[in-house]
Amino acid sequence: MLREFAISGALAPSVLFYLLASVPLFLVIDRIAWPLGFYRLVWHPPLVRLALFACLFSGLVLFTGR
């Protein structure tokens, strides 16, 4: 089970840290995908970007969770 961390007396869920870690990963992959023309191949680019972020976030949680 994921636990909470105390930051300056306030409890922060560990999911917050996973979220903050997945944002830079998403930005790097997104910056690479635009010049390669990946988003021209899909029907709805914003939906694919959301799905990519969701996959990165859930993958980080699943692979690093206990």
PDB file with SEQRES, HELIX, SHEET and CRYST1 records, atoms N, CA, C and O in Angstrom:
SEQRES   1 A   66  MET LEU ARG GLU PHE ALA ILE SER GLY ALA LEU ALA PRO          
SEQRES   2 A   66  SER VAL LEU PHE TYR LEU LEU ALA SER VAL PRO LEU PHE          
SEQRES   3 A   66  LEU VAL ILE ASP ARG ILE ALA TRP PRO LEU GLY PHE TYR          
SEQRES   4 A   66  ARG LEU VAL TRP HIS PRO PRO LEU VAL ARG LEU ALA LEU          
SEQRES   5 A   66  PHE ALA CYS LEU PHE SER GLY LEU VAL LEU PHE THR GLY          
SEQRES   6 A   66  ARG                                                          
HELIX    1 AA1 SER A   14  LEU A   36  1                                  23    
HELIX    2 AA2 PHE A   38  ARG A   40  5                                   3    
HELIX    3 AA3 PRO A   45  THR A   64  1                                  20    
SHEET    1 AA1 2 GLU A   4  ILE A   7  0                                        
SHEET    2 AA1 2 ALA A  10  PRO A  13 -1                                        
CRYST1    1.000    1.000    1.000  90.00  90.00  90.00 P 1           1          
ATOM      1  N   MET A   1       0.833  -1.183   0.000  1.00  0.00           N  
ATOM      2  CA  MET A   1       0.000   0.000   0.000  1.00  0.00           C  
ATOM      3  C   MET A   1       0.875   1.242   0.000  1.00  0.00           C  
ATOM      4  O   MET A   1       1.908   1.278   0.669  1.00  0.00           O  
ATOM      5  N   LEU A   2       0.473   2.241  -0.733  1.00  0.00           N  
ATOM      6  CA  LEU A   2       1.219   3.486  -0.775  1.00  0.00           C  
ATOM      7  C   LEU A   2       1.020   4.240   0.527  1.00  0.00           C  
ATOM      8  O   LEU A   2      -0.061   4.201   1.115  1.00  0.00           O  
ATOM      9  N   ARG A   3       2.054   4.921   0.976  1.00  0.00           N  
ATOM     10  CA  ARG A   3       1.953   5.623   2.237  1.00  0.00           C  
ATOM     11  C   ARG A   3       2.052   7.126   2.030  1.00  0.00           C  
ATOM     12  O   ARG A   3       2.294   7.600   0.919  1.00  0.00           O  
ATOM     13  N   GLU A   4       1.865   7.857   3.095  1.00  0.00           N  
ATOM     14  CA  GLU A   4       1.915   9.305   3.046  1.00  0.00           C  
ATOM     15  C   GLU A   4       3.246   9.788   3.593  1.00  0.00           C  
ATOM     16  O   GLU A   4       3.862   9.128   4.430  1.00  0.00           O  
ATOM     17  N   PHE A   5       3.688  10.955   3.111  1.00  0.00           N  
ATOM     18  CA  PHE A   5       4.933  11.551   3.553  1.00  0.00           C  
ATOM     19  C   PHE A   5       4.635  12.894   4.199  1.00  0.00           C  
ATOM     20  O   PHE A   5       3.760  13.631   3.745  1.00  0.00           O  
ATOM     21  N   ALA A   6       5.365  13.205   5.257  1.00  0.00           N  
ATOM     22  CA  ALA A   6       5.187  14.487   5.946  1.00  0.00           C  
ATOM     23  C   ALA A   6       6.142  15.515   5.347  1.00  0.00           C  
ATOM     24  O   ALA A   6       7.358  15.323   5.343  1.00  0.00           O  
ATOM     25  N   ILE A   7       5.576  16.603   4.845  1.00  0.00           N  
ATOM     26  CA  ILE A   7       6.362  17.708   4.299  1.00  0.00           C  
ATOM     27  C   ILE A   7       5.986  18.959   5.076  1.00  0.00           C  
ATOM     28  O   ILE A   7       4.889  19.494   4.913  1.00  0.00           O  
ATOM     29  N   SER A   8       6.891  19.418   5.913  1.00  0.00           N  
ATOM     30  CA  SER A   8       6.671  20.596   6.754  1.00  0.00           C  
ATOM     31  C   SER A   8       5.411  20.452   7.602  1.00  0.00           C  
ATOM     32  O   SER A   8       4.667  21.417   7.777  1.00  0.00           O  
ATOM     33  N   GLY A   9       5.174  19.281   8.116  1.00  0.00           N  
ATOM     34  CA  GLY A   9       4.033  19.045   8.979  1.00  0.00           C  
ATOM     35  C   GLY A   9       2.750  18.691   8.257  1.00  0.00           C  
ATOM     36  O   GLY A   9       1.775  18.298   8.898  1.00  0.00           O  
ATOM     37  N   ALA A  10       2.723  18.820   6.948  1.00  0.00           N  
ATOM     38  CA  ALA A  10       1.526  18.472   6.176  1.00  0.00           C  
ATOM     39  C   ALA A  10       1.746  17.117   5.515  1.00  0.00           C  
ATOM     40  O   ALA A  10       2.822  16.841   4.984  1.00  0.00           O  
ATOM     41  N   LEU A  11       0.732  16.290   5.550  1.00  0.00           N  
ATOM     42  CA  LEU A  11       0.838  14.974   4.927  1.00  0.00           C  
ATOM     43  C   LEU A  11       0.545  15.068   3.427  1.00  0.00           C  
ATOM     44  O   LEU A  11      -0.462  15.639   3.010  1.00  0.00           O  
ATOM     45  N   ALA A  12       1.431  14.504   2.646  1.00  0.00           N  
ATOM     46  CA  ALA A  12       1.253  14.475   1.192  1.00  0.00           C  
ATOM     47  C   ALA A  12       1.208  13.016   0.747  1.00  0.00           C  
ATOM     48  O   ALA A  12       2.069  12.230   1.143  1.00  0.00           O  
ATOM     49  N   PRO A  13       0.241  12.646  -0.052  1.00  0.00           N  
ATOM     50  CA  PRO A  13       0.178  11.256  -0.514  1.00  0.00           C  
ATOM     51  C   PRO A  13       1.329  10.962  -1.469  1.00  0.00           C  
ATOM     52  O   PRO A  13       1.808  11.851  -2.172  1.00  0.00           O  
ATOM     53  N   SER A  14       1.759   9.723  -1.485  1.00  0.00           N  
ATOM     54  CA  SER A  14       2.870   9.351  -2.361  1.00  0.00           C  
ATOM     55  C   SER A  14       2.481   9.464  -3.838  1.00  0.00           C  
ATOM     56  O   SER A  14       3.350   9.580  -4.701  1.00  0.00           O  
ATOM     57  N   VAL A  15       1.195   9.430  -4.123  1.00  0.00           N  
ATOM     58  CA  VAL A  15       0.739   9.578  -5.507  1.00  0.00           C  
ATOM     59  C   VAL A  15       1.131  10.954  -6.049  1.00  0.00           C  
ATOM     60  O   VAL A  15       1.366  11.111  -7.248  1.00  0.00           O  
ATOM     61  N   LEU A  16       1.201  11.944  -5.165  1.00  0.00           N  
ATOM     62  CA  LEU A  16       1.632  13.280  -5.580  1.00  0.00           C  
ATOM     63  C   LEU A  16       3.058  13.238  -6.116  1.00  0.00           C  
ATOM     64  O   LEU A  16       3.364  13.895  -7.111  1.00  0.00           O  
ATOM     65  N   PHE A  17       3.921  12.483  -5.477  1.00  0.00           N  
ATOM     66  CA  PHE A  17       5.301  12.380  -5.936  1.00  0.00           C  
ATOM     67  C   PHE A  17       5.392  11.628  -7.267  1.00  0.00           C  
ATOM     68  O   PHE A  17       6.216  11.957  -8.119  1.00  0.00           O  
ATOM     69  N   TYR A  18       4.551  10.632  -7.431  1.00  0.00           N  
ATOM     70  CA  TYR A  18       4.506   9.940  -8.714  1.00  0.00           C  
ATOM     71  C   TYR A  18       4.024  10.882  -9.822  1.00  0.00           C  
ATOM     72  O   TYR A  18       4.524  10.839 -10.946  1.00  0.00           O  
ATOM     73  N   LEU A  19       3.067  11.716  -9.499  1.00  0.00           N  
ATOM     74  CA  LEU A  19       2.562  12.691 -10.460  1.00  0.00           C  
ATOM     75  C   LEU A  19       3.659  13.675 -10.852  1.00  0.00           C  
ATOM     76  O   LEU A  19       3.847  13.974 -12.031  1.00  0.00           O  
ATOM     77  N   LEU A  20       4.379  14.173  -9.849  1.00  0.00           N  
ATOM     78  CA  LEU A  20       5.452  15.130 -10.119  1.00  0.00           C  
ATOM     79  C   LEU A  20       6.615  14.486 -10.876  1.00  0.00           C  
ATOM     80  O   LEU A  20       7.327  15.177 -11.605  1.00  0.00           O  
ATOM     81  N   ALA A  21       6.814  13.206 -10.719  1.00  0.00           N  
ATOM     82  CA  ALA A  21       7.868  12.512 -11.455  1.00  0.00           C  
ATOM     83  C   ALA A  21       7.437  12.189 -12.880  1.00  0.00           C  
ATOM     84  O   ALA A  21       8.279  12.134 -13.775  1.00  0.00           O  
ATOM     85  N   SER A  22       6.158  11.977 -13.107  1.00  0.00           N  
ATOM     86  CA  SER A  22       5.708  11.610 -14.448  1.00  0.00           C  
ATOM     87  C   SER A  22       5.573  12.819 -15.373  1.00  0.00           C  
ATOM     88  O   SER A  22       5.595  12.656 -16.593  1.00  0.00           O  
ATOM     89  N   VAL A  23       5.436  14.014 -14.826  1.00  0.00           N  
ATOM     90  CA  VAL A  23       5.309  15.209 -15.667  1.00  0.00           C  
ATOM     91  C   VAL A  23       6.561  15.446 -16.507  1.00  0.00           C  
ATOM     92  O   VAL A  23       6.428  15.636 -17.716  1.00  0.00           O  
ATOM     93  N   PRO A  24       7.797  15.448 -15.926  1.00  0.00           N  
ATOM     94  CA  PRO A  24       8.976  15.635 -16.784  1.00  0.00           C  
ATOM     95  C   PRO A  24       9.158  14.524 -17.813  1.00  0.00           C  
ATOM     96  O   PRO A  24       9.586  14.783 -18.938  1.00  0.00           O  
ATOM     97  N   LEU A  25       8.834  13.281 -17.429  1.00  0.00           N  
ATOM     98  CA  LEU A  25       8.921  12.193 -18.404  1.00  0.00           C  
ATOM     99  C   LEU A  25       7.979  12.423 -19.576  1.00  0.00           C  
ATOM    100  O   LEU A  25       8.345  12.219 -20.733  1.00  0.00           O  
ATOM    101  N   PHE A  26       6.764  12.851 -19.263  1.00  0.00           N  
ATOM    102  CA  PHE A  26       5.794  13.138 -20.317  1.00  0.00           C  
ATOM    103  C   PHE A  26       6.279  14.273 -21.215  1.00  0.00           C  
ATOM    104  O   PHE A  26       6.164  14.192 -22.438  1.00  0.00           O  
ATOM    105  N   LEU A  27       6.818  15.323 -20.616  1.00  0.00           N  
ATOM    106  CA  LEU A  27       7.275  16.460 -21.415  1.00  0.00           C  
ATOM    107  C   LEU A  27       8.411  16.077 -22.349  1.00  0.00           C  
ATOM    108  O   LEU A  27       8.462  16.548 -23.486  1.00  0.00           O  
ATOM    109  N   VAL A  28       9.317  15.236 -21.889  1.00  0.00           N  
ATOM    110  CA  VAL A  28      10.429  14.791 -22.747  1.00  0.00           C  
ATOM    111  C   VAL A  28       9.902  13.963 -23.917  1.00  0.00           C  
ATOM    112  O   VAL A  28      10.289  14.188 -25.064  1.00  0.00           O  
ATOM    113  N   ILE A  29       9.025  13.011 -23.629  1.00  0.00           N  
ATOM    114  CA  ILE A  29       8.478  12.167 -24.696  1.00  0.00           C  
ATOM    115  C   ILE A  29       7.630  12.993 -25.656  1.00  0.00           C  
ATOM    116  O   ILE A  29       7.648  12.766 -26.866  1.00  0.00           O  
ATOM    117  N   ASP A  30       6.889  13.952 -25.109  1.00  0.00           N  
ATOM    118  CA  ASP A  30       6.043  14.809 -25.946  1.00  0.00           C  
ATOM    119  C   ASP A  30       6.897  15.684 -26.864  1.00  0.00           C  
ATOM    120  O   ASP A  30       6.556  15.872 -28.032  1.00  0.00           O  
ATOM    121  N   ARG A  31       7.991  16.214 -26.348  1.00  0.00           N  
ATOM    122  CA  ARG A  31       8.892  17.042 -27.175  1.00  0.00           C  
ATOM    123  C   ARG A  31       9.561  16.232 -28.279  1.00  0.00           C  
ATOM    124  O   ARG A  31       9.891  16.772 -29.335  1.00  0.00           O  
ATOM    125  N   ILE A  32       9.759  14.958 -28.040  1.00  0.00           N  
ATOM    126  CA  ILE A  32      10.351  14.094 -29.064  1.00  0.00           C  
ATOM    127  C   ILE A  32       9.297  13.697 -30.098  1.00  0.00           C  
ATOM    128  O   ILE A  32       9.606  13.590 -31.284  1.00  0.00           O  
ATOM    129  N   ALA A  33       8.060  13.479 -29.659  1.00  0.00           N  
ATOM    130  CA  ALA A  33       7.007  12.984 -30.556  1.00  0.00           C  
ATOM    131  C   ALA A  33       6.545  14.041 -31.556  1.00  0.00           C  
ATOM    132  O   ALA A  33       6.200  13.700 -32.687  1.00  0.00           O  
ATOM    133  N   TRP A  34       6.532  15.327 -31.160  1.00  0.00           N  
ATOM    134  CA  TRP A  34       6.073  16.367 -32.090  1.00  0.00           C  
ATOM    135  C   TRP A  34       6.946  16.468 -33.342  1.00  0.00           C  
ATOM    136  O   TRP A  34       6.407  16.403 -34.447  1.00  0.00           O  
ATOM    137  N   PRO A  35       8.273  16.624 -33.221  1.00  0.00           N  
ATOM    138  CA  PRO A  35       9.076  16.738 -34.457  1.00  0.00           C  
ATOM    139  C   PRO A  35       9.092  15.468 -35.309  1.00  0.00           C  
ATOM    140  O   PRO A  35       9.263  15.533 -36.527  1.00  0.00           O  
ATOM    141  N   LEU A  36       8.914  14.324 -34.669  1.00  0.00           N  
ATOM    142  CA  LEU A  36       8.894  13.074 -35.435  1.00  0.00           C  
ATOM    143  C   LEU A  36       7.603  12.883 -36.216  1.00  0.00           C  
ATOM    144  O   LEU A  36       7.526  12.009 -37.080  1.00  0.00           O  
ATOM    145  N   GLY A  37       6.588  13.689 -35.923  1.00  0.00           N  
ATOM    146  CA  GLY A  37       5.328  13.592 -36.638  1.00  0.00           C  
ATOM    147  C   GLY A  37       4.419  12.492 -36.135  1.00  0.00           C  
ATOM    148  O   GLY A  37       3.528  12.043 -36.856  1.00  0.00           O  
ATOM    149  N   PHE A  38       4.633  12.053 -34.907  1.00  0.00           N  
ATOM    150  CA  PHE A  38       3.806  10.984 -34.354  1.00  0.00           C  
ATOM    151  C   PHE A  38       2.346  11.401 -34.238  1.00  0.00           C  
ATOM    152  O   PHE A  38       1.447  10.596 -34.482  1.00  0.00           O  
ATOM    153  N   TYR A  39       2.107  12.653 -33.869  1.00  0.00           N  
ATOM    154  CA  TYR A  39       0.733  13.104 -33.644  1.00  0.00           C  
ATOM    155  C   TYR A  39      -0.045  13.321 -34.943  1.00  0.00           C  
ATOM    156  O   TYR A  39      -1.264  13.483 -34.910  1.00  0.00           O  
ATOM    157  N   ARG A  40       0.643  13.326 -36.079  1.00  0.00           N  
ATOM    158  CA  ARG A  40      -0.065  13.402 -37.363  1.00  0.00           C  
ATOM    159  C   ARG A  40      -0.680  12.063 -37.742  1.00  0.00           C  
ATOM    160  O   ARG A  40      -1.555  12.000 -38.606  1.00  0.00           O  
ATOM    161  N   LEU A  41      -0.228  11.001 -37.102  1.00  0.00           N  
ATOM    162  CA  LEU A  41      -0.704   9.658 -37.426  1.00  0.00           C  
ATOM    163  C   LEU A  41      -1.946   9.252 -36.645  1.00  0.00           C  
ATOM    164  O   LEU A  41      -2.573   8.236 -36.947  1.00  0.00           O  
ATOM    165  N   VAL A  42      -2.297  10.040 -35.648  1.00  0.00           N  
ATOM    166  CA  VAL A  42      -3.414   9.659 -34.785  1.00  0.00           C  
ATOM    167  C   VAL A  42      -4.626  10.518 -35.075  1.00  0.00           C  
ATOM    168  O   VAL A  42      -4.512  11.604 -35.644  1.00  0.00           O  
ATOM    169  N   TRP A  43      -5.784  10.027 -34.680  1.00  0.00           N  
ATOM    170  CA  TRP A  43      -7.040  10.709 -34.962  1.00  0.00           C  
ATOM    171  C   TRP A  43      -7.233  11.937 -34.088  1.00  0.00           C  
ATOM    172  O   TRP A  43      -7.672  12.979 -34.575  1.00  0.00           O  
ATOM    173  N   HIS A  44      -6.908  11.829 -32.790  1.00  0.00           N  
ATOM    174  CA  HIS A  44      -7.185  12.898 -31.847  1.00  0.00           C  
ATOM    175  C   HIS A  44      -5.939  13.115 -30.976  1.00  0.00           C  
ATOM    176  O   HIS A  44      -5.801  12.476 -29.933  1.00  0.00           O  
ATOM    177  N   PRO A  45      -5.028  14.012 -31.395  1.00  0.00           N  
ATOM    178  CA  PRO A  45      -3.761  14.191 -30.670  1.00  0.00           C  
ATOM    179  C   PRO A  45      -3.906  14.525 -29.182  1.00  0.00           C  
ATOM    180  O   PRO A  45      -3.159  13.963 -28.382  1.00  0.00           O  
ATOM    181  N   PRO A  46      -4.832  15.417 -28.759  1.00  0.00           N  
ATOM    182  CA  PRO A  46      -4.928  15.665 -27.313  1.00  0.00           C  
ATOM    183  C   PRO A  46      -5.325  14.425 -26.514  1.00  0.00           C  
ATOM    184  O   PRO A  46      -4.875  14.244 -25.383  1.00  0.00           O  
ATOM    185  N   LEU A  47      -6.158  13.581 -27.093  1.00  0.00           N  
ATOM    186  CA  LEU A  47      -6.558  12.358 -26.412  1.00  0.00           C  
ATOM    187  C   LEU A  47      -5.380  11.395 -26.302  1.00  0.00           C  
ATOM    188  O   LEU A  47      -5.232  10.715 -25.286  1.00  0.00           O  
ATOM    189  N   VAL A  48      -4.556  11.331 -27.316  1.00  0.00           N  
ATOM    190  CA  VAL A  48      -3.375  10.470 -27.281  1.00  0.00           C  
ATOM    191  C   VAL A  48      -2.372  11.006 -26.262  1.00  0.00           C  
ATOM    192  O   VAL A  48      -1.720  10.229 -25.564  1.00  0.00           O  
ATOM    193  N   ARG A  49      -2.247  12.319 -26.174  1.00  0.00           N  
ATOM    194  CA  ARG A  49      -1.345  12.910 -25.172  1.00  0.00           C  
ATOM    195  C   ARG A  49      -1.826  12.594 -23.759  1.00  0.00           C  
ATOM    196  O   ARG A  49      -1.016  12.291 -22.883  1.00  0.00           O  
ATOM    197  N   LEU A  50      -3.132  12.663 -23.532  1.00  0.00           N  
ATOM    198  CA  LEU A  50      -3.688  12.315 -22.218  1.00  0.00           C  
ATOM    199  C   LEU A  50      -3.459  10.839 -21.903  1.00  0.00           C  
ATOM    200  O   LEU A  50      -3.099  10.487 -20.779  1.00  0.00           O  
ATOM    201  N   ALA A  51      -3.667   9.986 -22.889  1.00  0.00           N  
ATOM    202  CA  ALA A  51      -3.453   8.550 -22.688  1.00  0.00           C  
ATOM    203  C   ALA A  51      -1.976   8.252 -22.424  1.00  0.00           C  
ATOM    204  O   ALA A  51      -1.657   7.377 -21.619  1.00  0.00           O  
ATOM    205  N   LEU A  52      -1.086   8.961 -23.085  1.00  0.00           N  
ATOM    206  CA  LEU A  52       0.344   8.787 -22.854  1.00  0.00           C  
ATOM    207  C   LEU A  52       0.703   9.169 -21.424  1.00  0.00           C  
ATOM    208  O   LEU A  52       1.457   8.461 -20.756  1.00  0.00           O  
ATOM    209  N   PHE A  53       0.162  10.288 -20.960  1.00  0.00           N  
ATOM    210  CA  PHE A  53       0.427  10.702 -19.578  1.00  0.00           C  
ATOM    211  C   PHE A  53      -0.144   9.688 -18.592  1.00  0.00           C  
ATOM    212  O   PHE A  53       0.507   9.355 -17.602  1.00  0.00           O  
ATOM    213  N   ALA A  54      -1.340   9.201 -18.849  1.00  0.00           N  
ATOM    214  CA  ALA A  54      -1.950   8.216 -17.955  1.00  0.00           C  
ATOM    215  C   ALA A  54      -1.127   6.927 -17.928  1.00  0.00           C  
ATOM    216  O   ALA A  54      -0.976   6.315 -16.870  1.00  0.00           O  
ATOM    217  N   CYS A  55      -0.602   6.515 -19.063  1.00  0.00           N  
ATOM    218  CA  CYS A  55       0.231   5.311 -19.108  1.00  0.00           C  
ATOM    219  C   CYS A  55       1.536   5.509 -18.347  1.00  0.00           C  
ATOM    220  O   CYS A  55       1.977   4.614 -17.626  1.00  0.00           O  
ATOM    221  N   LEU A  56       2.151   6.670 -18.501  1.00  0.00           N  
ATOM    222  CA  LEU A  56       3.383   6.949 -17.773  1.00  0.00           C  
ATOM    223  C   LEU A  56       3.135   6.987 -16.268  1.00  0.00           C  
ATOM    224  O   LEU A  56       3.897   6.411 -15.492  1.00  0.00           O  
ATOM    225  N   PHE A  57       2.078   7.661 -15.868  1.00  0.00           N  
ATOM    226  CA  PHE A  57       1.759   7.782 -14.451  1.00  0.00           C  
ATOM    227  C   PHE A  57       1.445   6.419 -13.837  1.00  0.00           C  
ATOM    228  O   PHE A  57       1.986   6.068 -12.789  1.00  0.00           O  
ATOM    229  N   SER A  58       0.582   5.663 -14.481  1.00  0.00           N  
ATOM    230  CA  SER A  58       0.218   4.360 -13.923  1.00  0.00           C  
ATOM    231  C   SER A  58       1.389   3.386 -13.973  1.00  0.00           C  
ATOM    232  O   SER A  58       1.544   2.559 -13.074  1.00  0.00           O  
ATOM    233  N   GLY A  59       2.206   3.475 -15.004  1.00  0.00           N  
ATOM    234  CA  GLY A  59       3.387   2.624 -15.078  1.00  0.00           C  
ATOM    235  C   GLY A  59       4.378   2.920 -13.978  1.00  0.00           C  
ATOM    236  O   GLY A  59       4.968   2.002 -13.409  1.00  0.00           O  
ATOM    237  N   LEU A  60       4.567   4.183 -13.672  1.00  0.00           N  
ATOM    238  CA  LEU A  60       5.454   4.556 -12.575  1.00  0.00           C  
ATOM    239  C   LEU A  60       4.929   4.029 -11.249  1.00  0.00           C  
ATOM    240  O   LEU A  60       5.698   3.515 -10.436  1.00  0.00           O  
ATOM    241  N   VAL A  61       3.644   4.151 -11.029  1.00  0.00           N  
ATOM    242  CA  VAL A  61       3.049   3.663  -9.779  1.00  0.00           C  
ATOM    243  C   VAL A  61       3.184   2.144  -9.692  1.00  0.00           C  
ATOM    244  O   VAL A  61       3.543   1.616  -8.640  1.00  0.00           O  
ATOM    245  N   LEU A  62       2.901   1.441 -10.784  1.00  0.00           N  
ATOM    246  CA  LEU A  62       2.931  -0.017 -10.749  1.00  0.00           C  
ATOM    247  C   LEU A  62       4.344  -0.580 -10.608  1.00  0.00           C  
ATOM    248  O   LEU A  62       4.553  -1.562  -9.896  1.00  0.00           O  
ATOM    249  N   PHE A  63       5.308   0.036 -11.282  1.00  0.00           N  
ATOM    250  CA  PHE A  63       6.658  -0.507 -11.263  1.00  0.00           C  
ATOM    251  C   PHE A  63       7.452  -0.120 -10.025  1.00  0.00           C  
ATOM    252  O   PHE A  63       8.389  -0.827  -9.654  1.00  0.00           O  
ATOM    253  N   THR A  64       7.102   0.981  -9.381  1.00  0.00           N  
ATOM    254  CA  THR A  64       7.858   1.390  -8.195  1.00  0.00           C  
ATOM    255  C   THR A  64       7.097   1.153  -6.905  1.00  0.00           C  
ATOM    256  O   THR A  64       7.673   1.277  -5.825  1.00  0.00           O  
ATOM    257  N   GLY A  65       5.822   0.816  -6.986  1.00  0.00           N  
ATOM    258  CA  GLY A  65       5.045   0.535  -5.781  1.00  0.00           C  
ATOM    259  C   GLY A  65       5.453  -0.792  -5.169  1.00  0.00           C  
ATOM    260  O   GLY A  65       6.011  -1.658  -5.842  1.00  0.00           O  
ATOM    261  N   ARG A  66       5.171  -0.937  -3.896  1.00  0.00           N  
ATOM    262  CA  ARG A  66       5.545  -2.182  -3.215  1.00  0.00           C  
ATOM    263  C   ARG A  66       4.487  -3.222  -3.340  1.00  0.00           C  
ATOM    264  O   ARG A  66       4.644  -4.329  -2.823  1.00  0.00           O  
TER     265      ARG A  66                                                      
END                                                                             
